[in-house]
């Protein structure tokens, strides 16, 4: 395919798939790819690093940009390193292992800066975007793995699908996964093989075991195994349980989840607890949590403590504040703040999360926290009408950002302070541009929750402008 793309001067540039051309990489894109300009046209090149001069082959032409792959590196970045993972280039789970870690932190801050340049062009000059908070040891941090199961020459394998393919890459020792999840997954694979339990084939939609999900309580050492199966019947169930628990005394919970649908979703609707406890225990700071098979919990507990402490720093609590925790989930951020506040009210649209948040508050004897099911944009005006107005609103929305109605509600309610926890710099900057009519963005603090990937989280502190 060949295509004509227009540059900023509206003159046509002929680019064809397969064409090679030189390119200087200017920055990293939001997905970790190198970004350069060919005759003013944006070109995305996975694996290329800022400052590098590369020869690129065009792989896809889009109306507004092109994609390419590296054919040759003419000038290497001084920050390029050899990726330590042997399957890094096939797997696709990480995007930045070829960039030294100190520079990853700088580039992640730059990804945040780029987002604000796009959405808050006029205000970015005076905006304080701090240096990214990284990890002392940026390896083996993920407390949960979800590996698809398959057969390769009659051998049971488990891992992730390769980049842009449906070929399963067997992962025996993932360098970003906690050692316990790696070890447990390997043993479960061997047990499935030994007991000759059937493995699901996605193409034929036949077979049983689809996915091995392993989660570790990093502070407690307790492990939960979830077997995702295509059907309810689990043959040799007792032999399976005995083999796993004999080899892995750390496994305190075994769960079966049934998902017979043709879907990319991991979990199905039906979950059966088949051995040990229904939950495993985990601790964050002074708070302890019970983690069930479906419960959401941050994947990097080491950095989660730093992230939540940044929220606490931004809140600057004196003990008198009324706080709203929107998108509260199971209550983790709110409970981190509640002991230093006058009152906390949290809401979420998922009823199960609210039930867990109430349990978590009760377990920690936090009596000043109230949790309700529903949307913040519905509850906030109701509470204000009743005479209860928050001093601080904390939001931690999904990647799509805050609902516009919630932002409009915040602008009406006018809490003195808003703390925005974000997992997507683009939607953060977009939402803050709307809030900046009435709020001053004091600072943005990037936090590296997922080293060696392109993801970056951030905490933004917003203060209500005088006269509002």
N, C-alpha and C positions, 0 to 999 in steps of 0.2 A: 504493500500500500504506500502511496506517496501522498503528500498533502501540501497545501499552501497555507502557511501561517503568516499572520501580519505582525510586524513589529510596531513599536510605539509611533513610528512615523507613517504608519499605514501602508508601507511598501511591502510587497509580498516577498517572502523568503521561501524558496523551494527546499523542503527537507523531505527525504525519503527514508523509509525504514531500511536499515542496513547501511545507510550512509555513515561514513566516519568523518570526524572533525575535531579540531583541538578545542579545549575548554579549560578555563581557569575557574576553580571552585571558590566561591565567595563566602559561603556560609553553610550551616546545616539546616535542613528543613525539619518540619515538625515530626516526620517519621524517621529521622536520622540519616536521610540521604543527603549527598552533596548537592548544592544548588549553584549553577553557573548560568551565564547568559551567552547565547550564540546569536550574534547580531541583534541584541536587545531582547531576544526571546528566552524565556525561562526554560532551563533544562534540569531535570532531576536525575541524579546518578547515584544509585545505591553503592555504598562502599567507598565513595570518594570523600576526601576531607578538605576543610577550608585551607586555602593556600596552595593546594596541589594543582599542577598543570598536567592534564590528562588528555589522552586521545579516546574519544567516545564513539560508540556505535549507536545510532538511533534505533531504539527498539519499538517505540510507539509514538505516533504523532497525534496530539489532541488539538482542538481549536485554540486553546490558550497557552499550552505548554507542550514540551516534549519529554520523553523518558529515554534514558540511554544506559548503556553498560560500559564499564571500563575495558578498553582494549590494551591500553598501555599507560603506565604512570611515568611521565617525563620528569616531573619534579615532585618528590615525596614530601609530605608534611613531616616536620621534625617530631611531631606528636604521634606519628603512625607506629604501632607496635604489632608484634606477631600475636594474633588471637590465641590464648592458651587452650581454648576448647577445640578438640580435633574435628568436631562436626559443625563448628560455628557457621561456616558458609552454606551448609545444606539445611540446617535446622530452622533458622529464621526467628527463634525465640528471643535472641538478643540482636541488637543492631549496631552496637558501638564497641565491641571487644577489640577492634583494631585501632582504637583511639585510647591513649593513656588516660588513666582515671582522673588525674588533676585537670586535664584539658576537657574531659567530659563535663565536669562541673561548670567550667567557664562557658562551654557551648550551650549547656542547658539554660544558663542565665541568659545567654544571647537569644535563645528560642523565646523566652519570656519577653525580652526587650522587643524582638521583632513583632510579637503579637500586639504590644502596646503602640508600636509605631504604626501598625495597620489601623487600629481602632481608636487611638487617642493621640493622633499625630501632633496636635497643638499643645498637648500637656505633657508629652513624654520627656521633654527637656528637664522639667523640674521634678520629675518622678524619681523617687529613691527605690531602685531595684537592687537589693542586697546580693552579696555573693552566695552561691548555692551551698546549703548545708549538706555535706557528704557523709560517707561512712568511713570509719577507721579501717575496716576490712570489708571491702565491697564484694565479697563472695559468699556463697552458701547461705543466703539470707531468706529465701522464700520458704515459708512454713507450710506450703500446700502445693502438691503437684496433681495434675489431671492428665494422665497419659492414656492415649488410645491404645487398644490392644489389637494385635494382628498376628498372622502366621507368616513366617518367612522360611521356606524350605522345611516345613513341618515343625519349626521352632517358634515358641511363643515369644513375641517381641512387644515392647510397649514404648511409646514415645509420642512425637509430634509429627504432623504432616510437613514435608519439605516446603521450601519457599515456592509459592505459585504452583504447587503440584498436589496430587493426591497420593503421593508415595510416602509411606510411613517410615520415619527415621527412628531406628531403635536407639534409645537413650539409656545408657547404663549408669552414667555418673555425671549428672548435670551440675555444672560448676556454680550456678546461681541458686540451686535448690539446697535446702538444709540437708546435711549428711543423713539424717534419720529418714527423710522421705525417700532419698535415693536407695538406701539399704532395704527399707521395707518393700518398695516397689520391686526390687530385684528378687527378693524372697517370694513374694506373692506370684510373680511370673513363673518362678521355678516350681512352685506348688501346683499352679494351674497345669503346667506341662506334665508333671509327675502323675497327677490324678486324671490326666487326659480329659479335662473339662473343656467343652467346646467353646471355640473362639468365634466371635461374630465377624462375618464378612460383609462389609458395607456395600459391596457391589451386588452380591446375590441376596443380601438381607437374610442370610441364614446364619445359625450359630447363636451362642449365648452371651459370653462376656465381652462387653464393648469397651469399658474404660476402668482403669484403676485410679481411684482418687485417694491420696494419702495426705493427712494433715498432722503436724506435730505441734504440741504445746511446747514452745521453745524453752520456757522457764521450768516446766514440770517434767518434760521428757515423755509425756504421754502421747501415744499415737492412735489415730483413728484411720481405719481402712474402709473405704466405700467401694463396693463392686457394683458397677452399673451393668445391668443385664437386660437383654432384649425380651426375656420372658420371666414369669414368676418362679417356675420350677428351677431349683438350684441343685443339681445332682451331687451326691457325695458331700452334702453340706457339712455334716459333722466331721468327716475326714478333713475337709478343707479348713474348718475352724481349728481342729486339733493341730494340724500341720503348721498353720500360721502362728498360733499361740505358743506351741512348743519351741519353734525357732525364734520367735519374737515376743519375749515376755513384756516388752514395752507397749505392745498393741493392747490397749484397754477397751477398745470399741470396734466392733465389726458390723457394718451396715450394708444392706442390699437395697439398691434403688432400681426400679424397673422403668426402662425407657424403650418401648418397642416402636417408637415413631421414626419415620425417615426425617431426621432433623439434624442440624449442627449443634443444637442445645445438648449439653452434657447430661443434665438431670431430667428424669421424668417426674410425674406427679406422685407416684407411689413409693414410699420409703419404708422398709422393714428392718427393724433393729434385730440382728441375729446372734450377737454375742457381746458379753461384757456390759459396760455402761453405755447409755445412749449418747453420752457427751464425754468430751475430754476437757480438762482444766487448763486454763492459760492465765498468766498474770501480766499486767501492764502497769508499771509503777506500783502504786498501792492498791490497784483494783484487780480483782480476779474475775474471770469470765468462764461460763460453761459454753463450749462450742458443740453444737449439734451438726449433723451432716450438711444441712442446708444453710446454717447460719453464716451471714457475712462477717468476715473479720479481716482486718488489714493483713496483707501478705508479707509485710516486712516489719515485724514487731520492734526491731531495734530502732528503725527510723520513725516508727509510729510515735514512740515516746518523745522524740525530738519534735515531730510535727505538732503533737498535742501541747507540748510545752511552749511552742511558738504561738499557739492559739491563746494559751494562758498569759503569755507575755503581752500579746496584743490587747487582751481584755483588761489588763491592769486593775484587777479586782480589789475592792476595799472591804467587801463583806456586805455592802448595802445594795448591790445591783440586782435588778430583775433581768433575767436572761431568757431569750427564746432560742432554742436549738431546732432550727428548721432542718428538714431532711435528717432527722436524728438517728435513724437506723435503730440499732440495739442500745443506743444511749451512750456510746463510748466517750465522745467529745464532751457532751453535757455533764456526765459524771466526773470528768476530769476537772470541770470548773465549779460544780455545784457546792462543794465544801467551802469555797471562798466567796460565795454569792448569797444574796438574801433569798432568792427564789429562782427556780429554773422550770421552764415549761417547754416540753419537746413535742414534736409531732412528726408523723410519717404516714404515707398512704398505705403502707403494708402493715396489716393488723398483727401478723406474727412478730414483726420487728418491735412493735409497741409492747406486745406481751413480754418479749425478752427484755426490753428496756425497763419495764416495771419490775420484773424479777431481779434484774441487775441492781436497780436502785434499792430494793428491799434487802438484798443480800449484803449490801454495803451500808445498810442503816442510814441511807440518805433520805431524810424526811421532807426536804424542801423541794423535791422534784415531782412534777406532774407530767404524765405522758398521755397524749390523745391521738386517735387515728384520724387522719384527714390532711388537708392542705393548709399550709401556713397562711395563704392568702384568704382562706375562709375563717380560720380561727383568730387571726390577729385583729381584724376589725371588730369581731364579736367581743374580744377581751377589752379592747380600747373603749367600746361602748359601755362595758360594765365597769369601767374606771380603772382597769389594769393596763398600764403602758410599760413596755420593756425599755430598759436603758441600753441594752445590748442585744443585737440579733446576730446569731452565728449561722452561716449557711455552708453546707458541704454537699453541693448538688452533684448529679451524675455528669458525665462528659459533655452532655448537651447543654449544661449550664442551668441557670435559674429560669423558672417559668416567668414570662413577661409580667403576668398578673402579680406574682410575688414581688417583683422589683417595683411595680407600680404601688403595691400595698406598703412596702418599706418607705417609699417616697412620701406616702400619705401619713403613715404612723410616725415617721421621723425619730427613730431611736437615736440616742446621742452617738452611738458607735455601731458599726457593722464590721464583722469579721468574716471574710470570705475565704473558705478553704477550697482550693480548686485542683482538679486533676487534668485540666485542659487549658493551657495558656490562652488559646484563641477565644474560648467562650468566657473566660475570666475577663479579658480585656474588653470584649464586646459588652458584657454586663456592667463593668465598671464605667464604661463610657456613658451609659444611661444613668447610672447612679451619681456620676460626677457633677450633675446639675446642682445637686444639693449637698454632696459629700466631697470632702478633700481626701484623696488617696494619700495617706501619710507615708506608707511604704509597702513594698511587696517583697516577701521573703521566699525565694525558691528553696525547695527541699528535695533531695534526690532519694525517692522511695524505691526506685528500681535501677540500680547501677547496671551499666552495660546495655541498657535499652534507651530508646529515645524519649521515654516518659519523664515528665517533671511535674511535681506538685508545687503549690505555692500557697502562702497565707498572706492575705492583704488586709491591712488595717485602714478602715475608713472612718473619718470623724465628720459629724454634721457641721456644715459651715455656719458661721455666725449669721444671724438674721433669718435663719430658716426655722 
